[in-house]
Amino acid sequence: MEDTLAVAAVVAERDDLRSYLTRRTGTAPEAGSATALGVLRSLVGPRQRAAAKVLGTRALAGRSTRRLRELHVSGTPLRLNLGSGTYNAAGWVNVDLWGLHALWGVHPDVVWDLRRPLPLPARSVDAVFLEHVLEHLPAEVGLAAMDQAFRLLRPGGVVRVSVPDFGRWAVDYAARRSGTGSSPDLIDLERPGRPTDLLALAEVVYDHGHVSVWDTETMVALLRAAGFVEVAGSAYGQGRVTPSPDAPHRAAESLYVEGVRPA
């Protein structure tokens, strides 16, 4: 009887892993997949989509430059949400590549490739926000992004950065392996049902085009390296600027760090 149960458990584990890996190689349904744009998106590979985003962004560069200049001369405090993706922060100028944002019902206020300097004067921006952007960049490119934020911000201006809190994920993973963890933890809440804890952790590292991982200590060091002062961790929905740009659906797994441009 025990042998039968053991074999059944091995078969279930094998089938669970096979199902998980097979599901990840398929094309999972995405927002707007039933629309014509959604169908078109599902037929085009990620490299082709990325190339189309860059081409579309370049085509709109002139219009975007004029829009940014209009915002600058308007006298309204400029708060930039860079790499806004599918979430537009209220009260902020949301900047991202051209793309099929309409599938998620959003459009960036300004279309721009953040690998190029924004056409704004130095010290002309009150606040800069990057949410779940830096994990898509190698760390050295992340530093370059912080350098650009530093250039744009006026003295006393604030940069706020949010990324997946890999430190918390790693702590929860280690606690689960050692049997010292408590449930529910971050893996239970955010990535339940994975065949193994390591596969859940690996999703944080590799999924969605991620190429770097961060904890609060490392993010604080990055902002300090770019020249920011008064650098410290923050909490969801709190900080030096209002309205808060933080996306509610990212709160559970995110860390938040702010820094100030010195005089």
N, C-alpha and C positions, 0 to 999 in steps of 0.2 A: 504494500500500500504506500509506504513512504517513498519507494523508488518511483512509483507511478506519479505521485505528487511532485517529486523532484523533476522528472522528465517534463511534466506539464508546465512547471514553472519556467524551465529553460526554454521550452517552445514559445510560451507567452512572451518571455523577454526578447527572444529572437524576433518574433513577429512584431512586437512593439517597436523595436529599433528599426526594422525594415520599413514599417509603415511610416515612421518619423522621417527617415532619410529619403524615402520615395516621395513623400509629400513635399519635401523641400526642393526636390529637383523639378517638380511640376510647376505650372503657372497658377498660383493661388489667386482666387478672385480678389480684385482690388476695387477701391472706390470708383464708382462710375463705370464699372466694367460692362454694364448693360447698354451704355450709350455708344454712339458711333465713334466718339473719341476714345472711349474705353476699349472698344474692339481694335481700333487702330493701334493703340498703345500695346495691347497684348501681342500684336503681330510683329512688332519691331523690337529688336534686341536692345539690351542696355547700352552697348557702345554706340549704336546708331541713335538712340534717344539722347545720349549725352552730347553727341556731335550736333544733333538738331537743336538742342538747347543753346549751345554756344553760337551756332549760326544765327538763330533767331535773336539772341541777345545782341550780337554784333549789328544786326540789321536795325535794331531799335536804339542803338547807342546815341545817335543824334537827338532823338526825342527825349531820351532819359537825361541827357546832359542838360537840355533846356529845362526839363522839369526840376532837376536839382537846383539849378541856378534860380529858378522862380521861387522855390522854397527858401533858398538862402536870402534872397533880397526881400522876402515878404516880412521879415522881422519876427516871424513866429519861431519860438524855440525849436530847434531841430533835435529830434530824438530818433536815432536810426536803429531799426531792427534788421540786422544784417544776416542774410541767409534765412529769410522768414519761412520758406517752404510752404506748407499747407496751413499755417497758422498766422493770421494777421493780428498783431497786437494793437489793441485800441489805443489811440492817442500817439502812435508811433508811425514813422515812415518806414514801411515794410519793403525791403530790398531783396531781390532774388533773381536768379536766372529766368529767362523766358522758358515757359514749359506749359504742360497741360494742367495748370492749377485749377482750371475750371472743373475738372473731374471731382475736386473736393469742394467746389463752390467758393473758391477764393482766387484773388488776383493780387500780385504784388503792386504796391504803389509806384515803384520804380524798378525797371528791369536793368540789371547790371551784373557783370561778371566780377566777382570780388577778388579775382586774381589780378585785376587791374585797379590802380588807384581811383578812388571815387573823385569825380571832378568837382570838388568842393575845396575852398581855401582851408589852410591850416587854422586850427583854433576856432572853427566856425560851428561846432556841434556841441550840444549840451549833454547828450548821453548816447551811449552805444550799447547795444544788446546783441549777444550772439547766443542762441539757444540751440543746443544739439547740432552745432556746426563744427567745432574744433575736433571732435572725434572722427570726422571725415577727412582730416588733414594730418599729414605727418607733423610731428611736434615742431620741427623747425619752420614749417609753413604756418603753423599756429602762432609761433612767435612773430612772424612777418605780419599776420593779421592783427596781432596786438600792437605792433609798431604803427600800422595804419590807423588803428583806433586812437592811439596816442597822438598822432599827427592831427587828426580831425578834431579832437576834443579841445575845448577852451580850458584855460586854467580853472580848476575846480570841477570840471566835467567828470562824469562817472561812466566807467565801463562795467557792465554786468555780464557775466558769462555763466552759462549753464551747460552741463554735459552729463551723460550717465555716470553715476558715482561708482566707478569700478572698485574703489576701496571697500565700499559696503558690500558689493557683490562678492568680493574675494573673502571678506571676513565671514560672511554667511556660509560660503562654500566650505571654508576651513572648519568652521564650527560644526557643520553637518558631517564632515568627514571624521571629526574627532569625537562626535557624539555629545558635544557641549552646547549645541545650539538650542534655541527655543522656537516653537512654531506658533503662529505663522511667521516666517521670515520673508526676505525680499524675493527669494526664489519661489516660495509658495505663492506669494501674492502676484508677482509679475510674470513668471514663466513656469506655471504649474504643469505637471503631466509630462515633463521631458523624461526620456528613458533613463538618463543619468544626470546627476548634478553637474558634471563637467560639461555636458552638452548645453545645459542651460547657461552656464558661465561663458561658454564659447560663443553663444549667440550675441552676447554683449560686446565681445571683442570683434567678431568678424561680420555679423549681419549688417544689412542696410548700408554697405559700403564703408564700414568703420575701418580705420587704419591706425588709430592711436587710442590709448586708454588713459584715464585721469582719475586722481583722487584730489581731495581738497588741498593737501600739502603741495602736490605738484602744480596744481592750477595757481595757487598763491605764488609759487616760485616763478611761474611763467609771467604773471602780471608784474611782479617786481623786476624781472629781467627786462621788461619793456619800459620800465621807468615809472610805473605807477606807485603811488604811496597810499598809506592807510588801507592796505590790501587785507581783506579778511573774508572768511566764509559768511554766507548769509543764509536765509531760510526762504522757502517758497512764499511768494506774495509780500515779502518784506524787502526793505532796502532804502536807498537814498532818494529814489525818484518815484514819482507817481504820475499817471496810473501804472501799476505793476504790469510789466510785459509778460510775466510768466504764464506759460500754457498749463492749465489745470491737469490735462491728461498726462503730463510729464512729471508731475510733482513727486510721485512716490519714489522714482528711481534716480532722481537728479540731485546734483550738488549745485550750489550757487556761490559765486565768488565775485566781489566787487573791488574796484580800485579807483583812485582819484588821480587825475592829471594835476601835477603840482604847478605852482605859479611859474 
